[in-house]
Amino acid sequence: MNGRIPNAAAAAAVFLAVLGAQLALVAACGTDIPFHDQWNIEGQWLYPAWRDGTLTFGGLLQAFNEHRILWTHLLNLGIFAANGQWDPLVQLVAIAVLRAACAAGLAWVVARELSPRGRVAVAAVVAVAFLPHLAWHNVLWGIESHAYFALGCSLIALRLLGAEDPSPRRIAAGVAVTIAGLFAMGPAALVPVALLGLAMVRAIERRRMAWKDAGVAGLLLALALILRVTVPEHAALQASGPGEFLAAAGRVLGWPHAQTPLVALGVNAPLLLLLGLRLARKRTAAHGEDFVVLLAGWSAAIALATAWARGGSAELAAGLPSRYVDFIVLLPLANVWAAAALAREVAAPRRPLGVLVAGAWGAFLLAGWIGLSAEVWRGLVLPRARDREAPVRLMQAYQASRDDAVFAGQPLLLVPHPNLAAVRAVLDDPRMKGALPPSLQPEQLPGPLSRAARAVVAR
């Protein structure tokens, strides 16, 4: 049998598992009520500008906070135009497809050099890692497709540009995809950092620098810095000094054991050992290892950037916010790969001990994942599933009364925007008449995509 077929089947299984789990979570907890920045970005600007003809391509390229989210704008405009109205529930279904595709692509690339048994193991680990509950913020907030455009572009770019001696055509494709990622979300700007890190690893191993690879990565990093946006209001969220930065970095790098910064060393021990032995020239890279190293480097770079940019915030002090999980999860996944590789490479007489140590480390990692999962299920999924329509009821009451007291004392996740004036502006904008989400105009027949989305999630 062609070796690609089992790998494609494993990737397809990951896609279906992640998609099914995510659609189930959307069915249990999702609504069509916009949340936070959606009111500003979509309701106050994107759709009204589209409807009155003032939207420009330059406007689509502008930054929101630190991110340029061109592909999200285009996706949302396409949904809006095809559907005839704004519907975050349709966006959530689209996000589920994008996220499942990213998970399947990751499994396909990592497992392609492995045996059928190895492919099954990779598929199972990736599918579990991409179960949607720990990334609930991105999964249940309709504007968050930019996370998966960035993730997808970055995975493709790392695969193309991280190859040994890539061809000019491959380099051109990798550069194009990296640039596309720069217009998806900020984390894509750190792809060249990971590429430079791999170039340094290879240079130390081989006692020579691959200047072509480093040059391409350096040019992409320069472009990322040119496109970088600073938000003065966010300066207060930055780490105030080395101590706060290191504590925040430990929490992020130590995920899923995010409460104890020093645990980061244990979580990342397999990867540190694997790289240490490789740099000391006591082992050679296994097939597919450089891609795993790139994943780890990119995820670690995101973790460090997050610790610096948000290290002074209250939410990072409490652990890793869920919107970062699908980027940071790549680091423990790379460590799982490293632990398995090291266990296989142990000399035969000591291999049972190596397998035992790797298994104990894996159990430690799994315990953290289970603990975080239990917190999310108790604190978010089950309460929301028991009263899924609470955001709809509150928003309909506010729409009828325009009384801010409707949201007084409500949990933050049930308040559509910190500044309710933004919500009122959308509700009162004549350009949005007839185009509000279905729950806010129940007298009208929902658009075709709205009906299809509700059929998919059994609404």
N, C-alpha and C positions, 0 to 999 in steps of 0.2 A: 504494500500500500504506500502511496506517496506520503513522505514524512510530513508534508505541509497540511494534509487533510486533518490528522488528529489535532494539530496545533490550532487550525482554524475552528475545529469543533470545540476545543477547550475555550478559545476566545469567545465563540458564540454563546457558550454556556455562561461565561462571566457576564456577557452583555445582557442576556435574558434574566439572570439572577439579580443583577443590580437594578435593572429596569423594573422588574416585577416588585422587588422590595421597595423601591422608591415610589412607584405609583401607589403601592399600598399605604405608604406613609402619607402621601398627598391625599389619598382618599380619606384617611383617618383624621388628618389634622389641617389640611389645606383649605383655603377659601379664596374667593376672588376679590377680597378687600386689599387694595394696595397698602404698602407699608413703608413708612419713613421716606427715604429719598425718592421712591417711586412717585410720590405726589409732586415733588419739585421737578425731577428730571423728565418724567413722562407726562404727568398730568398738567403741569404748568408750562412746559416748554415743548417737548417733542411732538406730541399729537396736535396741540393747537397750532404750532408752526407748520406742521404738515398740512393741516386742514385749510389754513389761510394762505398757503403758498409762500411763506417767509423762511422756510427751512433751507439752509445752505449746507453744502458739503463741508465747508469750513466749520460750521457749527457742530457737525457730527464729530469732527476731530478735536474739539475743545476738551479740556480736562475737567473732570468732576472729582473733587478732592485731589488725590494724587494719581488718578487713573484716567487714561483715555480709553473709552469703551465703544469704539466704532462698531464692532461686530454685534454687540448687544443692541445698539441703536438700530442697526439694520434688521436684525432678527425681530425686534419688537415692532418696528415699522411694518415689516412684512406681515406679521400676525395681525396688527391693527388694520392694515389695508384689506387683507383677505377676509377678516372677520367682520369688519364694519364697526367694531367697538373694542374698547380696552377690556382685556380679561386676563388678570394675573393667573387664573387657573390654567389657561392655555399655556402661558409662559412656564408654569411649573411642569407641565407635561413635556414641553420642549427641553427644559433643563434636564429632566430625567433621561431623555434620549442622549443628550450631549454627555452627561456624566457617565452613563453606561458605556458609551462609545469610548470614552477616555480609559475607563477601567479595562475594557476588552482589548484596546490597543496596547496598553501596558502589559497585560498578560501575554498577548501574542508575541511581543518583542522579547520579553524576558524568557519565555518558555521555548522559543523556536529552536534552540540548540540542545534542548534536553530530551531525555527519553520520554516515552508515553507516560510512565509513572511520574516523572518529574513535572510534566505538563499538567497532569491532574493536580499535583500538589500546589503548583503555582496558581492555577485557576482557583482552587479552593481558598488559598490565602488571600489572593487579590479580591475575590468576591466578598469574603468576610470583612476585609479592610475597608471596602467601599459600601458596606451596608450604610444606609442613609442617616441613621439616627444621630450619630456623632457629628455629622455635618449638617444638622437640621437647619441652621441659619440659611445656608445656600440652597438647600433643598425646598424650603418653604417660603422663600422670598423671591418673587417673580423677576426681579431685576438682576439676579445673581448669575445669569448665564455667562457673564464676563469671566467668572472664575474658571469655567470649563473651556471657553475659547482660549484663555491663557494657558491652562493645563494642556490642552490638546496641541496647541502650537508649540509649546515648549517641549513636550515629549517627542514630537516629530523632529524639531530642530536638534535636540540632543542626539537623537538616533542618526540623523544625517551628518551632522558636523563632528560627532564624536567617533566616527569610523576611522580606522587606520588608513592614512593616505587617501582621503576622499578625492574622487574625480572632480574636475571643474564643474560638471553638470550637477553633481551632488552638492558641492559647495554653494552653487548658485541657488539651488532649491532650498538648502538649509538657511542661507542668508535671507531669502524671501520669506520663509516661514517665521524666522526669528523677528523680522521687521513687522510681519503681521501680528505677532504676539505682543509687540510693543503698543499696538493699538487695541489690545484686548484687556489687559490689566497689568498693574505694576510688577508682579512677580516675574513676568516674562523678561523683564529687563535684567534679571540676574542669570539668565541662560549663559551669556558670555563669561560670567564669573566662574560658573561650573566648568566651562570649556577651558578656561585658563588654568583652573586647578588640575584638570586632567593632563593638560600639556606639561605642567610642572611635574606631576607624578611620572609621566613617561620620560621626561628629561632626566630626572634623578635615576630612574631605572637604567636608562640607556646611555647616560653620560653625554647626551646631546639634546639640543632643543629642536623641536619641530617648528621652525619659525613660521611656516605657512599657516599651520593651525593656530598658533598664538597670534599671528597677525590678523587673521580673520576675526578671532574672538575679540582682540583689542579694538578693531574698527567698530564691531557691533556694540561693544561697551561704550565707546565714545558716542555713538549715535543714541544709545539709551540715556546717557548723561545729558545730551543735548535736549532730548524730549522730556527729561525729568521735570516734575512740577513740585514746588514746595508750597505748603499751605501754612502761612504764619500762625493761624489759629491753632494748629496742631502742635506747635512747639511745646506747649505745656504737657503734652502726652509723652514726650521723649524721656528717656532715662536721664536722671539728673546727674549721674556720675558713674564711675566704673563699677562701684558696688551694686548699684541698682541695675545697671546693664547686665552684669554677670549673673545676678539672681534671676532676672527675667530670661536671660539666655538659657540658664540651666533648666528653668521650668519648660520652655518651649522645646529645647533639645531633648529633654527627658520625657516628653509625651510618649505613652499615655500616663506615666507616673509624674504628672506635672506639678504636684504640690511640693516636691522635695528636689531642689535644684541639683544637689550632688548626685542624685540617682542618674542624672544624664550620663555620667561616666559608665555606669553599669548597663544602661539601655544601649549605648553605642559601643560597648566593649568588643563585640564581634567585628564590626567594621574597622575599629581602631587597630585591632590585632591583625586583621587581614592586610590593611594598608601598611602597617609597620613591617610585617614580614616581607611584603612586596618591595617596599622601599629599601629594605636591608638586603634585597636580592636573595632571600631565602626561599622564595616561592615565585612561580610565574603566574601571570593572570590566566584564569580559566576562560573558556569560551563565554562571551557575553558579559564578562566581568566589568569591562570599561563602561558599558551602558549603566550598569548598576552603580558604579562609582560616580558617574555623572548625575544620576538621580539623587544619590546621597548628597553630593556637593551642592546641587541646586537647592534641595530641601534645606540643607544646613544654612546656606546663604540666606534663604527666606527667613529661617528662624532667627538668625543674627540680626537681619534688617528689622524684623518685627520687634525683637527685644530692644533695639536702639530707638526705633520710631515710636513705639508704644510702651516702652518699659516703665514709664511713670504713670500709666493709666491704672485705674482701679480694676478694670476688667482683666487685664493681664496679670495683675497681682493675685487674682482669684483662680488663675489657671489659663489654659489656652482657649480663646473664644472659638466657637464652632466654625466660624467662617474661614478660619485658617487650616482646619483639619485636613482637607483634601490635598493640601500642599505639604504639610508636615508629616502626614502618614507615610509619605515616600521614604522618609528616613528610617523608621522602624522596619518597613518592608525591605529596605536594602540591608539592614542588619540581620533580618531573618535569612536572606540569601547568603550573607557572609557566614552566619553560624552554620548553615547547612554545608557550605563549601569547605569550611575549616574542618567540620566533622568528617567529611568524606576524605580529606587529605591526610588525616592522622594515620600514622603507620599502623598496619594491621594488628599488631599485638595490643596497641593502646586504643584501637578504634572504639570498642565498647565504652571506654571512659569518655572519649570525645563525644560520642553520641549522648551519653548521660549528661555531660556538662551542657551541651547544646540544648537538650531537652529541658533541663532545669532552667536555663536562661529563657527559653521559649515560654515555659510555664509562668515565669516572673512577668514577662511581657503581657501574656494573655490575662493575667490577674489584673493588671492595670486597665486593660481594655474592658474587661468585664465590669470592674468597679465604675468606670466612667459610663458605661452603657446603662448600668443600673440607675445611676444618678439621673441620666437623661430620661429614661423611661418613667421614673418616679416623678421627676420635676416638670417634665414637659409633655411627653407623648401621651401618657395615660390621662392626665388632667385635660389636655386639649381634645383628645379623642372622646372623652365623656361629654364634652360640651363644645363640639366643633363649630357650632354656629354662633358662639358668643361674639366674635368680631363682627359678624354680619348684623346681629341684633343691635349691638351698640352703634355701629355705623349708620344703620337705618334710623335709629332714634336720633342720632346727631343730625343726619340729613333733614329730618323732619323739623327739628327744633332749633338747630344752629346754637345749641346751648352747650358750652364747654363743660358744664357740670355733669354731663352724661358720662364723661370719662374720669370724673373725680374718684380717687381711691381705687381705680382699676389697675391690675398688673400692667407693667410697661408693654408687654407683648400684645395687649389688647388696645393700646392707644395708637392710632394710625400714624401719628406724627407728633414730635415734641412741641411743635408750633402749629396749633390747629388753624391758624390763619392760612397756612398753605393748603389745608384741606378745603377750607371755605372758598379759597380762590378758585380751586378746580371745580367745585360744585356750582359756583356762580358764573363760571366762564361760559358765555354763549357758544363759543367754539367747540365746547365739549358736550353740547346738548345732543342727546341721542347716542352718545358714544361712551357713556360711563359703563363700568362693569355691570353685568347682568343683575346682581343683587341690588344695585342702586337704581335700576330702571326696570323693575319687575313687570311693568305693564307692556314692555316690548319683547318680541320674540328674540331670544339670544341668537347671535351670529352662528354661521355654520361651524366654525372652529370651536366655539363655546359649546355647542351641542355635542360635537365629537369628543371634546375633552371630558365632558361630563359622562359620556358613555364609557370612555376608557376607565375612569375612576369610579364608575358605578354610582354616579350622583343622580 
